Amino acid sequence: MDSYLNTIFNEDAVDGFKRIPDASVDLIIADPPYSLGKDYGNESDKLKASDYLLWMERWIDSALPKLKPNGCLYIFLTWRFSPEIFVMLKQRMQMMNEIIWDRRVPSMGGSVRSFTSVHDTIGFFVNGKGYYFDLDAVRIPYDAETKKARSRSIFVGAKWLEIGYNPKDLWSVSRIHKCDPERADHPTQKPLEIIDRMINASCPPDGIVLDPFMGSGTTAVSARRCGRNFVGFELNPDYCAISEQRLASSEAQLMPKKNQPTEPVRGKNQSKQKLLEF
Ligand SMILES: C[S@@+](CC[C@H](N)C(=O)[O-])C[C@H]1O[C@@H](n2cnc3c(N)ncnc32)[C@H](O)[C@@H]1O
C-alpha cells in the first residue's frame, strides 16, 4: 500500500498535496474554514473576505489535479461565500447539486434584523460524465406507513418501493451536541452520518478519499468504517491527536471485520518507526 494512505499529516494542506500522485484520488471531501473568525488554534478562519477567496482558489487549484478523471468533490461552505466559490468551481468542474445541510438548530432567539441561519451549504461537483455514483448504497428505505399507503395493486412488487428512495438535496441531520457520544473537542465537527453518505455514494469500495482539512478526523473515521482509504491534512496538532484517538476507537469497534492495518497520524518530520500503530 502507498505510504501516504490512511495517514493524517500535521501540515498545511497545500504543502501536503505534493505527497499524493496526480489523478489518484476518487473523492475529495473538503470542509475548509468558513471565514467566520473561529478559533482553530491558528489564524486560518480569520482572513478578510478578499484574502479568503484568494486562499480558497489557491488550495482548490492545488487539490483538483489529485482527482481521477471520474472523481468527485463535496465542499462545505456558508451562504456568505458559496456564491463566489460555486462560480469559481463551475469553471473547473461540473456542478451536480447544492445540498443544504439543515443542522436542526432549535429556535433560541437568534438574529433580530434578519432570519436565523441554521444551514450549511454543500456543493457536489464532478470531474466528468463518467463520474462514480452508487445510488443504491445510499437509498433511504420507505417507512411502513408509506409502503402501506402504496398498497394498491399497481404498486405491489414495485422495485423502487422495496429498494428505497434517492436522498433529496435537503439533509436534515442534527449537529453534534456537547453530550453526543460522537462529540470530539473540535468547534465545527461534522456528523459521521453526512460523511458516510458522501463516501458511500461517491467513492468506490477500497477507493481513496482526500480531506484537506481533517479537523477531528471525521472523514478518516468514516472512510475506514465504509471500507475506503483516506489521506488528509490538519494544521493543529491537538486535532491530529483527537483524530488518532477517534480512529483507534473506531478501529477497535470494527476489529472483527478488519483486514487492513490503519496508519497513524504523522507529523511532518516523524519517521514511521516512531509512531503508535492502531
Ligand atoms: C471546518 S474545520 C474541519 C472539521 C472537520 N470536518 C471535522 O469534522 O472535524 C477546518 C479545519 O481545517 C484546519 N485548517 C485550516 N487551514 C488549514 C490548512 N491550510 N491546512 C490544513 N488544515 C487546515 C483547521 O485547523 C480546522 O481544524
The ligand as a Tripos MOL2 file, in Angstrom:
@<TRIPOS>MOLECULE
LIG
   27    29     1     0     0
SMALL
NO_CHARGES

@<TRIPOS>ATOM
      1 C1        -14.1080   23.2680    9.4450 C.3       1 LIG1
      2 S1        -12.7870   22.5030   10.2360 S.3       1 LIG1
      3 C2        -12.8960   20.8100    9.7210 C.3       1 LIG1
      4 C3        -13.7660   19.9820   10.6340 C.3       1 LIG1
      5 C4        -13.8280   18.5200   10.2560 C.3       1 LIG1
      6 N1        -14.5950   18.3140    9.0480 N.3       1 LIG1
      7 C5        -14.4160   17.6680   11.3720 C.2       1 LIG1
      8 O1        -15.4550   17.0130   11.1800 O.co2     1 LIG1
      9 O2        -13.8520   17.6840   12.4680 O.co2     1 LIG1
     10 C6        -11.4250   23.1230    9.3590 C.3       1 LIG1
     11 C7        -10.0720   22.6310    9.8530 C.3       1 LIG1
     12 O3         -9.0880   22.9860    8.8890 O.3       1 LIG1
     13 C8         -7.8610   23.2330    9.5800 C.3       1 LIG1
     14 N2         -7.0230   24.0150    8.6630 N.ar      1 LIG1
     15 C9         -7.1450   25.3290    8.3560 C.ar      1 LIG1
     16 N3         -6.2600   25.6930    7.4170 N.ar      1 LIG1
     17 C10        -5.5750   24.5770    7.0800 C.ar      1 LIG1
     18 C11        -4.5480   24.2910    6.1280 C.ar      1 LIG1
     19 N4         -4.0410   25.2510    5.3500 N.pl3     1 LIG1
     20 N5         -4.0880   23.0300    6.0430 N.ar      1 LIG1
     21 C12        -4.5820   22.0500    6.8440 C.ar      1 LIG1
     22 N6         -5.5640   22.2610    7.7580 N.ar      1 LIG1
     23 C13        -6.0620   23.4950    7.8730 C.ar      1 LIG1
     24 C14        -8.3040   23.9500   10.8440 C.3       1 LIG1
     25 O4         -7.3150   23.8730   11.8540 O.3       1 LIG1
     26 C15        -9.6220   23.2270   11.1790 C.3       1 LIG1
     27 O5         -9.4170   22.1910   12.1120 O.3       1 LIG1
@<TRIPOS>BOND
     1     1     2 1
     2     2     3 1
     3     2    10 1
     4     3     4 1
     5     4     5 1
     6     5     6 1
     7     5     7 1
     8     7     8 2
     9     7     9 1
    10    10    11 1
    11    11    12 1
    12    11    26 1
    13    12    13 1
    14    13    14 1
    15    13    24 1
    16    14    15 ar
    17    14    23 ar
    18    15    16 ar
    19    16    17 ar
    20    17    18 ar
    21    17    23 ar
    22    18    19 1
    23    18    20 ar
    24    20    21 ar
    25    21    22 ar
    26    22    23 ar
    27    24    25 1
    28    24    26 1
    29    26    27 1
@<TRIPOS>SUBSTRUCTURE
     1 LIG1         1 GROUP 0 **** ****
